[in-house]
Amino acid sequence: MATEGQSATGLMGVAVRGLEASRRSAVAPFLAMDVFKEAARLSAGGHSIIRMEAGEPGAPAPLRVREAAMRALQDGRIGYTQTLGIPLLREAIAQHYRDTYGVSVEPARIAVTTGSSGGFALAFLALFDAGARVAIAAPGYPAYRNILDALGIETVALATRAADRFIVTAAMIEEAHRMRPLDGVLLMSPANPTGTMMRDEELAAICATCERLGIRFISDEIYHGLTYAWPAQTALAFSQQAIVVNSFSKYYCMTGWRIGWLVLPEQIVRPVERLAQSLAISAPTLSQIAACEAFAARDELEAVKADYVKSRAMLLEELPRMGLRDFHPVDGAFYVYVNVSRFTNDSMDFCKRLLSEAGVATTPGADFDREQGAHAMRLSFAGASTDVGEGISRLARWLKT
Ligand SMILES: Cc1ncc(COP(=O)(O)O)c(C=O)c1O
């Protein structure tokens, strides 16, 4: 994928030497966020746009979360917190592991971060030196590669196929490591953009293989809770050496609160703390206070999930009727990753036209897969099911024209 130009221009557009952006900043754009910007511009200009591009819940944060934030604001001072987070939130997160997975985690191993995005940067810096090699799945979440690129860490794409449920296996990791040693593996389940999930035995095998080969395993568990076929298991059930990344953004509907967490092996806690002291000082205080309430908001959040269940059912039924039959039937998360090669071999252009001609914002596959992405498009059903229904109708009409 082409990177964006970096040359600095001065008066009259003449190039200014020495004032260019750094080479490490030349990461690929995150296309979903570029479409997000364009869709927001069109909406603000009065166009009716159905937003199926972003992985962003349409529902607000749970009421008790918002009430806790309001109380904290009324109380006055919002200061820094301890770098690894307020003790109450770290304890609530530890309790969540006991309640949800029956896994015991010391609060001392939890670092509260600025979204999981902030957690990735800290984890990568704490675990890997420049030049290290980290395997990720293709298709996969684009920011992994972009953050790793910016840090001078090499990514090794493990290509997955719809026919194999888009799953990375322990055998694939072992093979890649045999060809050239890996330092880390970063996987997610449920996965963005495919909606695939690892079964417990697949996750267990990956944890065991990584431990045996001395490879760091990072498990992105941000879509836990959003599962439709079987519950998601945490990597901590199989390995105390795994690094878990999670966030309040998705199941808990708190994207803009920018609050997430890491669960770290003991020996990585202090390195992360030292890095976070300087890179962040602390995660947003108001969000930390509010997030303490999130785990108690299950009823409200399950109602939001019930709406995703409706949207998922509509998409799984209607897409094949439009001739879009090739997709994984979404075990979890809120995305359908559809092969659109019947209609185009340039999904970037396809998504642009779908937005401008039919008012449906989606994300082109190139964001997730540099090799095969031109044949694919991601539809997010994180918005209200009524909007998803309208998006489906518009897509069906547009494909007929
Ligand atoms: C797989 C995955 N991980 C991490 C993130 C980042 O989320 P946040 O920084 O809001 O926690 C996203 C966002 O879409 C994602 O899809």
The ligand as an ORCA input file, in Angstrom:
! r2SCAN-3c Opt
* xyz 0 1
  C      -9.195     -5.588     17.319
  C      -9.167     -4.217     17.890
  N      -8.278     -3.950     18.868
  C      -8.188     -2.717     19.376
  C      -9.016     -1.678     18.954
  C      -8.822     -0.309     19.563
  O      -9.819      0.039     20.455
  P      -9.689      1.094     21.650
  O      -8.419      1.816     21.512
  O     -10.886      1.967     21.506
  O      -9.727      0.274     22.914
  C      -9.965     -1.929     17.967
  C     -10.846     -0.840     17.482
  O     -11.590     -0.982     16.552
  C     -10.037     -3.239     17.417
  O     -10.908     -3.538     16.465
*
